[in-house]
Amino acid sequence: MAENVTIARPYADAAFELARGAGALGPWSEALDRLALVAADSGMTACFSDPNLSAEQLYQLVLGVSGDLTAEQQNFVRVLVENERLQVLPEIRDLFVALKNEHEGVREAQIASAFPLDDAALAALKADLEARFKAAVNVTVSIDPELIGGVRIAVGDEVIDASVRGKLANMAAALKN
């Protein structure tokens, strides 16, 4: 939802600046992962809007289920609670990861494959992507049987469609022209 992303952006920027300044991008990323999982839980979502819980009770509840957080991370949670922004934690985490990856020169690649990829094929594909994009690449693999065969790779706004379905679609378009 665009509205949530708009609301989350300044918080993600602030968290990124704190983490970068402290040299703690990794620990902040891990903490935001945990906090986003907490915020995505349906039971916690109900607590966020419960008028019977005070801000302090909600703050203590979130801290209690989020694992170890540094003092800065606890203060960040307090700000989110006081501003009623806990529900945008998944978006804050996503924006933070994007800022972290950009800072570290890492690209995200989504690979859809018709069949499961073995470790050797995935490693070779990752190496090819890193060579092509001249950056480290984090890959996320999903299975999409509708591809029939091959893979479809998305890195940022660039898509590489090496699937049978994609080739068939290209052939059908060429035959229509």
C-alpha positions in Angstrom: 0.0 0.0 0.0 1.5 3.3 -1.1 0.2 5.2 1.9 2.0 2.8 4.3 5.2 3.2 2.4 4.9 6.9 2.5 4.4 6.8 6.3 7.2 4.3 6.8 9.9 6.1 4.7 11.0 8.7 7.3 11.2 6.0 10.0 13.2 3.8 7.7 15.5 6.7 6.8 16.0 7.5 10.5 16.7 3.9 11.4 19.2 3.6 8.5 21.0 6.7 9.6 21.2 5.5 13.2 22.4 2.1 12.1 25.0 3.4 9.6 26.3 5.9 12.1 26.8 3.2 14.7 28.2 0.7 12.1 25.4 -1.7 13.0 23.5 -2.2 9.7 23.4 -6.0 10.2 22.0 -5.9 13.8 19.5 -3.3 12.9 18.3 -5.3 9.9 17.9 -8.4 12.1 16.0 -6.4 14.7 13.7 -4.9 12.1 13.1 -8.4 10.7 12.0 -9.6 14.1 9.9 -6.4 14.7 8.2 -6.8 11.3 7.3 -10.4 12.1 5.8 -9.2 15.4 3.8 -6.5 13.6 2.5 -8.9 11.0 1.1 -11.3 13.7 -2.7 -11.0 13.7 -2.8 -11.1 17.5 -0.4 -8.3 17.8 -2.3 -6.3 15.1 -5.4 -6.5 17.3 -3.3 -5.2 20.3 -2.1 -2.2 18.3 -5.7 -1.0 17.9 -6.9 -2.0 21.4 -8.0 1.1 23.3 -7.6 -0.7 26.6 -3.8 -0.9 26.2 -1.8 2.2 27.2 1.2 3.2 25.0 3.5 1.9 27.8 1.8 -1.5 28.0 2.0 -1.8 24.2 5.6 -0.8 24.2 6.4 -3.4 26.9 4.4 -6.0 25.0 6.4 -5.4 21.8 9.7 -5.4 23.6 8.7 -8.6 25.4 8.2 -10.5 22.1 10.9 -8.9 20.0 14.0 -10.5 21.5 17.1 -8.5 22.5 17.0 -4.9 21.3 19.7 -2.3 21.8 18.8 0.9 23.7 18.5 2.8 20.3 16.3 0.1 18.9 14.1 0.2 22.0 13.8 4.0 21.6 12.9 3.5 18.0 10.1 1.1 19.1 8.9 3.7 21.7 8.7 6.4 18.9 6.7 4.0 16.8 4.3 3.3 19.7 3.9 6.9 20.6 3.1 7.9 17.0 0.9 4.8 16.4 3.1 3.5 13.6 3.7 -0.1 14.7 1.5 -1.4 11.8 4.0 0.0 9.2 7.0 -2.0 10.6 7.0 -4.4 7.6 7.3 -1.5 5.2 10.0 0.1 7.4 11.9 -3.1 7.3 11.6 -3.4 3.5 12.7 0.2 3.0 15.6 -0.2 5.4 16.8 -3.3 3.6 16.6 -1.4 0.3 18.7 1.4 1.8 21.2 -1.1 3.3 21.5 -3.0 0.0 22.1 0.3 -1.9 24.7 1.4 0.6 26.5 -2.0 0.4 26.2 -2.3 -3.4 23.9 -5.4 -3.2 21.1 -6.1 -5.6 18.0 -8.2 -5.0 17.1 -10.8 -7.6 13.8 -12.7 -7.6 14.2 -16.0 -9.6 11.1 -17.9 -10.6 11.8 -21.4 -11.8 9.6 -24.0 -13.3 11.4 -26.7 -11.2 13.4 -26.6 -8.0 17.0 -25.5 -8.6 19.8 -27.6 -7.2 22.6 -25.8 -5.2 25.1 -26.0 -8.1 22.7 -24.5 -10.6 21.7 -21.7 -8.1 25.3 -20.9 -7.4 26.2 -20.7 -11.1 23.1 -18.5 -11.8 24.0 -16.3 -8.9 27.6 -16.0 -10.1 26.3 -15.1 -13.6 24.0 -12.4 -12.2 26.8 -10.9 -10.1 29.0 -10.7 -13.2 26.3 -9.2 -15.3 25.3 -6.6 -12.7 28.8 -6.0 -11.3 27.4 -6.2 -7.8 26.7 -8.8 -5.1 23.3 -10.3 -5.5 20.9 -11.7 -3.0 18.6 -14.3 -4.6 15.1 -15.3 -3.7 13.9 -18.4 -5.5 10.2 -19.4 -6.1 8.7 -22.2 -8.0 6.2 -21.3 -10.8 5.1 -24.4 -12.7 3.3 -22.1 -15.3 6.7 -21.2 -16.7 6.8 -24.8 -18.2 10.6 -24.8 -18.1 13.5 -22.4 -17.6 13.7 -19.3 -15.3 12.4 -15.8 -15.1 14.7 -13.4 -13.2 13.8 -9.9 -12.0 16.6 -7.6 -10.7 15.2 -4.2 -9.9 13.2 -3.1 -12.9 15.1 -5.4 -15.3 13.5 -8.8 -16.2 15.3 -11.7 -17.9 12.8 -14.2 -19.1 14.4 -17.4 -20.1 11.3 -19.5 -19.6 9.6 -21.7 -22.1 6.4 -19.8 -21.5 8.2 -16.5 -22.3 9.7 -18.0 -25.5 6.2 -19.2 -26.5 4.7 -15.8 -25.9 7.5 -14.2 -28.0 6.8 -16.7 -30.8 3.1 -16.0 -30.7 3.7 -12.3 -30.8 6.1 -12.7 -33.8 3.5 -14.8 -35.6 0.8 -12.2 -35.1 2.9 -9.5 -36.7 
